[in-house]
Amino acid sequence: MSQTDKPHKIYLDNQSTTAVDPRVMQVMLPYFTDYYGNAASRNHAFGWAAADAVEIAREKVAKLIHCRPAEIIFTSGATEANNLAITGLAQNKQNLKKDHIVTIKTEHKAVLDTCQMLEKDGFTVSYLDVNPDGVLNISKLTDAITDRTLLVSVMHANNEIGIIQPIAEIARICAERQVVFHTDGAQSVSKIPVDFSAWGIELMSMSAHKMYGPKGIGALAIRRKNPAIRLKPIQYGGGHERGLRSGTLPVPLIVGFGAACELALNEMAEESRRAAKLRDMLLSGITSELDGITVNGSMIDRLPGNLNLSFTNINAEALIMGMPEIAISSGSACTSSSPEPTYVLKALGLSDDQSYSSVRFGIGRFTTEAEITTVISRIVETVKRLRQ
Ligand SMILES: *Cc1c(COP(=O)(O)O)cnc(C)c1O
């Protein structure tokens, strides 16, 4: 079977991306065909309809994370939101006296690579270790903050191991020390409750395609009061989105993002329970039949739909190849011809061998119990065969 042949039958890679919910798709469609105006066109009804739709969507996104609609800036996704948050803050003239950033080793590349870029510009960056369970030790953070610290960037939930960081507490510490706090919420928003305002978050990145919305749209939430966070834009043009993100708004995508947020708000509690139940079923099904299984990361501070397992004496690539009808992802990043063990598992203290034997399972809205039953038996079968 060629790689582009047919999609896998069972999709358990929901941390990588999610299907667009058919209900989201329905809401988007008229904005491609009927209401296709430019939201910046002020002179006709096509433009007004588009602008209205954008503002309604903005309210829905804001409601999900408890911020004000005016605090939402639409971007192409969480990668861009992370870039805008970190670079925009660092390059703002008001902030030039401070030149230190604190982050953690398990961040997404969109944060780590942006920080690395700023290091070349003269910033100092502290990349903090996490505990073996993946959670940041708060005392490490308080020790790392200095008078020169401009920004702390700690993700809410991790994309590989699903570990949830104590961001309300981190935000409180940052407020005390007068340091700006940014969090990458791409994995957490829609899965677990987020309260941007009450927790005192100042910058938060989001992505629609991790929550059953379309690819190519996301947002950065930017606190506008007590204190107002000022950013230098990273792209220039028509002055859209308060001058922070120029470019014609992708109205259908924004409408879809709004619809996805509304569904998430209504269904989060029920969906989390269901995902956690399927996840626990998957784990107990595998461990009751197989030895040499370890869970990577805490099972407590974890997204309900995530499981990351190491299979002793198994090469994850071989396991995945042995079950071509199941879409899961290995613990190694195949960005080059020779896969490298992922830095996230390394940060938990796993050896290269353990990383090479690790698999991520991402359970989502459309995962069924029958699929989990199939996956358990296919895993057990394949691991037993490979271990022989
Ligand atoms: C997917 C993801 C991103 C990137 O988001 P895009 O919208 O695809 O750019 C960033 N951070 C985390 C934690 C993610 O899971």
The ligand as an ORCA input file, in Angstrom:
! r2SCAN-3c Opt
* xyz 0 1
  C      -0.432     21.406     17.039
  C       0.282     22.219     18.042
  C       0.879     23.427     17.684
  C       0.869     23.945     16.278
  O      -0.406     24.377     15.925
  P      -0.757     24.720     14.395
  O      -2.118     25.318     14.510
  O      -0.747     23.427     13.674
  O       0.240     25.686     13.908
  C       1.517     24.139     18.676
  N       1.564     23.695     19.939
  C       0.999     22.538     20.312
  C       1.071     22.111     21.738
  C       0.344     21.756     19.378
  O      -0.196     20.599     19.754
*
